[in-house]
Amino acid sequence: MISVKGLEKRYGDIRAVDGVSFEVQRGEIVGLLGHNGAGKTTVMKIMTGYLEPTAGTITVGGKDVRTDRIGVQRQIGYLPESAPLYPEMLVQEYLLMMAELRGIPAADRLARVSYAVRATGLEKRLTQPIGTLSKGFRQRVGLAQAILHKPEVLVLDEPTNGLDPVQIVEIRSLIRRLAQDTTIILSTHILSEIEAVCNRVVVLIDGHLAADDTLEGMLASNTVRLELEGEASAVEKTLKKLEGVEHVRRDDAPKGVSRWRIQCAKGSDPSAAIVKAAVDAGWTVRAVGAETPSLENVFRDLMARHVDRAKEAA
């Protein structure tokens, strides 16, 4: 449905997006996860035709955003982080205006607005000025305008940013309902958002693609925890030499103890080799075992590996 290949966006000497590639299949809910400034919004703006890429391509439904921007935009419903709303307009006035701007024939506009209003739960707010709505209902209005033309793809930029806990739950539920008929891409830096809504995760760090996997695959245990007595030296260097070990990080620990998190390649289990290396080095092993991962730990590991690679390249 969506193909991103070698995408790059530069602002002078700054590379906001650097060689990002990924695919999105029809019916998926894909989360773009990353810290502020990771490049998530830039990717979305290029995908929706609001920015020109410096290099690379994005196609949606087989149409290239560089050569057929209007064709791509007809397939996409877009909710930017700051929804383009007019506070003085009534909800129904705004939606009818957006239906007209979308090019929906006059005879079909009421039906399309009714569809969007029902889908977003705005029935009791139609005659209310947008400026008097809570932020949660303003987000619903933004979503309603994004689905008026029944797009095949829905692009949501930080859809729950600034909402209270009740509003967040309501918007997440709404997104899951919309996903029954639509491919959805949403960006966020909130880990719980990904876990609650998405079935696949694309992680961006400093404009680079750091990971692309299903949520289930990303949370599969491929981290070993190691705890040693004493302040063992040269642990990191020794462990990094083992087959299947990709990254080693020291965790905080009480005095006289050293704790390590060892990121392993998928499908590998170097636990036995880790224990043997520890024994051979004369370290006293207190505990070793697979970690039950959280998305927070996975993201922290990806960030740490990115920092290490940047240091090595410097």
C-alpha positions in Angstrom: 0.0 0.0 0.0 2.8 2.4 1.0 6.4 2.2 -0.1 9.2 4.4 1.3 12.5 4.0 -0.4 15.8 5.8 0.4 13.9 8.8 1.7 16.1 11.8 2.5 15.3 15.4 3.5 18.0 18.0 4.1 17.7 21.6 5.4 21.1 23.0 4.4 23.7 20.9 6.2 21.0 19.3 8.5 19.7 15.9 7.5 16.2 15.6 9.1 15.7 12.2 7.4 18.5 10.1 6.1 18.0 7.1 3.9 14.8 5.8 5.4 13.0 2.8 3.8 10.0 0.8 4.9 6.8 -0.7 3.6 3.2 -0.6 4.9 0.7 -3.2 3.9 -3.0 -2.6 3.5 -4.9 -2.8 6.8 -1.9 -2.3 9.1 -1.7 0.2 12.0 1.9 1.3 12.0 3.4 3.5 14.6 6.2 5.9 13.8 8.1 6.1 17.1 10.9 8.4 18.0 12.1 11.2 20.2 11.2 14.8 19.4 13.2 15.8 16.3 13.6 12.2 15.1 12.1 12.9 11.7 8.6 11.5 12.2 6.7 14.6 11.2 9.0 15.2 8.2 8.3 11.7 6.9 4.6 12.3 7.2 4.7 15.7 5.5 6.6 14.2 2.6 4.1 11.3 2.4 1.2 13.7 2.3 2.7 16.0 -0.3 3.4 19.0 2.0 7.1 18.7 1.6 9.4 17.7 -1.3 12.0 15.1 -0.5 15.6 15.8 -1.2 16.1 12.2 -2.4 14.2 9.0 -2.4 10.6 8.1 -3.2 7.3 7.5 -1.5 4.5 5.7 -3.3 0.9 5.3 -2.0 -1.3 2.9 -3.9 1.3 2.8 -6.7 1.2 6.6 -7.1 4.5 8.5 -6.6 4.1 11.6 -4.4 6.7 13.5 -6.5 5.0 12.9 -9.8 1.3 12.6 -8.8 0.9 14.5 -5.6 -2.9 15.1 -6.1 -3.4 11.4 -6.8 -1.6 10.5 -3.5 -3.5 13.1 -1.5 -6.9 11.8 -2.8 -6.0 8.5 -1.1 -4.9 10.0 2.2 -6.7 11.6 5.2 -4.3 13.7 7.2 -4.5 15.0 10.8 -1.5 17.2 11.5 -0.4 17.7 15.1 -2.2 21.1 15.2 -5.5 20.4 13.4 -6.5 23.2 10.9 -9.7 24.2 12.6 -11.7 27.5 12.6 -12.9 28.1 16.2 -15.7 30.5 15.1 -17.4 27.9 12.8 -20.0 25.4 13.8 -18.9 21.8 13.6 -21.3 21.1 10.7 -20.3 24.3 8.8 -16.7 23.3 9.0 -17.2 19.7 7.9 -19.4 20.8 5.0 -16.8 23.3 3.9 -14.1 20.7 4.1 -16.2 18.3 2.0 -16.5 21.0 -0.6 -12.7 21.6 -0.6 -12.2 17.9 -0.9 -14.1 17.9 -4.2 -16.9 15.8 -2.9 -20.0 16.3 -5.2 -22.7 18.5 -3.7 -25.2 15.7 -3.8 -23.0 13.5 -1.6 -21.7 16.0 0.9 -24.4 15.5 3.6 -24.0 11.8 3.4 -20.3 12.0 3.8 -20.5 14.4 6.7 -23.1 12.2 8.4 -20.7 9.2 7.9 -17.8 11.1 9.5 -19.9 12.5 12.3 -21.1 9.0 13.3 -17.6 7.5 13.0 -16.2 10.1 15.4 -19.1 10.4 17.8 -19.9 14.1 17.1 -23.7 13.8 16.7 -24.3 16.0 19.8 -21.8 18.7 18.8 -22.9 19.6 15.3 -24.3 23.0 16.1 -21.6 23.9 18.6 -18.8 26.4 17.7 -15.5 24.5 17.4 -13.9 27.0 19.8 -16.2 25.9 22.6 -15.2 22.2 22.3 -12.8 20.4 24.6 -9.5 19.5 23.1 -10.6 15.9 22.8 -13.7 16.8 20.8 -11.6 19.2 18.6 -9.4 16.2 17.8 -12.5 14.3 16.8 -13.4 17.2 14.5 -9.9 17.0 13.0 -10.4 13.2 12.5 -13.8 13.7 11.0 -12.4 16.1 8.3 -9.7 13.6 7.6 -12.1 10.7 6.8 -14.8 12.7 4.9 -13.6 11.3 1.5 -13.2 7.7 2.9 -9.5 7.6 2.4 -7.6 4.3 2.0 -4.8 5.7 4.3 -5.1 7.7 7.4 -2.0 9.7 8.6 -2.1 10.9 12.2 0.6 13.1 13.7 0.6 12.9 17.5 -3.2 12.3 17.7 -3.4 12.3 21.5 -0.9 15.0 22.3 -2.1 17.2 25.1 -5.2 15.2 25.9 -6.3 14.2 29.3 -6.4 10.4 30.2 -10.1 10.0 29.5 -9.7 11.8 26.1 -6.7 9.6 25.3 -8.6 6.4 25.8 -11.5 7.7 23.7 -9.3 8.7 20.8 -7.4 5.4 20.9 -10.7 3.5 20.7 -11.7 5.7 17.8 -8.5 5.0 15.9 -9.0 1.2 16.4 -12.5 1.5 15.0 -11.3 3.5 12.0 -8.6 0.9 11.3 -11.3 -1.7 10.4 -11.6 0.0 7.0 -8.3 2.0 6.7 -4.6 1.7 6.8 -3.3 3.9 9.5 0.1 5.5 10.2 0.5 7.5 13.4 3.5 9.2 14.8 4.2 9.5 18.5 6.9 9.7 21.1 4.6 8.1 23.7 5.5 4.4 24.2 2.1 3.5 25.7 0.4 4.9 22.6 2.2 2.4 20.4 1.4 -0.6 22.7 -2.2 0.4 22.9 -3.0 0.9 19.2 -0.3 -0.3 16.8 0.5 -3.8 15.5 3.8 -2.7 13.9 6.5 -0.2 14.8 8.9 1.8 12.8 11.5 3.5 15.0 13.3 6.7 13.9 16.4 8.1 15.7 18.0 11.3 14.5 16.5 10.8 11.0 17.7 7.2 10.7 15.7 4.0 10.6 16.6 2.2 13.8 14.0 -0.6 13.8 11.1 -1.9 11.8 9.1 -4.9 13.2 5.8 -6.1 14.5 5.1 -5.1 18.1 5.1 -8.8 19.0 8.5 -9.2 17.3 10.0 -6.1 18.9 8.9 -7.3 22.4 10.3 -10.8 21.9 13.0 -11.4 24.5 16.4 -11.1 22.9 18.1 -9.4 25.9 20.1 -11.3 28.6 20.6 -9.8 32.1 23.9 -10.6 33.8 24.8 -9.7 37.4 28.3 -10.1 38.8 29.8 -9.8 42.3 32.5 -7.2 42.5 33.5 -4.5 40.0 34.5 -6.8 37.2 36.7 -5.1 34.7 36.8 -5.6 30.9 33.3 -7.1 31.0 32.0 -5.1 28.0 35.0 -5.9 25.8 34.8 -9.7 26.6 31.0 -10.0 26.0 31.1 -8.0 22.8 33.4 -10.7 21.3 30.8 -13.4 21.8 28.8 -14.7 18.8 25.3 -13.4 18.8 26.0 -10.4 21.0 25.1 -7.1 19.4 25.3 -4.6 22.2 26.3 -4.4 25.9 25.2 -1.8 28.4 26.0 -1.5 32.1 23.1 -0.7 34.4 23.1 1.0 37.8 23.8 -1.4 40.7 24.7 -1.3 44.4 28.3 -1.0 45.4 30.2 -4.3 45.0 27.8 -5.5 42.2 27.9 -4.9 38.4 24.8 -5.4 36.3 24.7 -5.7 32.5 22.1 -5.8 29.8 23.3 -7.8 26.8 21.4 -7.3 23.5 21.5 -10.4 21.3 20.8 -11.0 17.7 17.3 -12.4 17.0 17.1 -16.1 17.0 20.4 -16.5 19.1 20.7 -17.5 22.7 24.3 -16.9 23.9 23.5 -17.4 27.6 25.7 -20.5 27.9 28.5 -18.7 26.2 28.1 -15.7 28.5 28.3 -17.8 31.6 31.4 -19.7 30.3 33.1 -16.4 29.4 32.3 -15.1 32.9 33.7 -18.2 34.6 36.8 -18.2 32.3 37.4 -14.6 33.3 37.2 -15.4 37.0 34.0 -13.4 37.6 31.5 -14.5 40.2 28.1 -14.8 38.5 25.2 -13.9 40.8 22.4 -14.1 38.2 21.9 -14.6 34.4 18.7 -15.0 32.4 16.5 -13.7 29.6 14.8 -10.3 30.2 11.1 -9.9 29.7 11.3 -6.7 27.6 9.2 -3.6 27.6 9.0 -1.2 24.7 10.7 1.4 26.9 13.7 -0.9 27.3 13.8 -1.7 23.6 13.7 2.0 22.7 16.5 2.7 25.3 18.7 0.0 23.8 18.1 1.3 20.3 19.1 4.8 21.4 22.2 3.5 23.2 23.3 1.6 20.1 22.8 4.7 18.0 24.9 6.8 20.3 27.6 4.1 20.3 27.7 3.9 16.5 27.9 7.7 16.3 30.9 7.7 18.7 32.6 5.1 16.7 32.0 7.0 13.5 33.3 10.3 14.9 
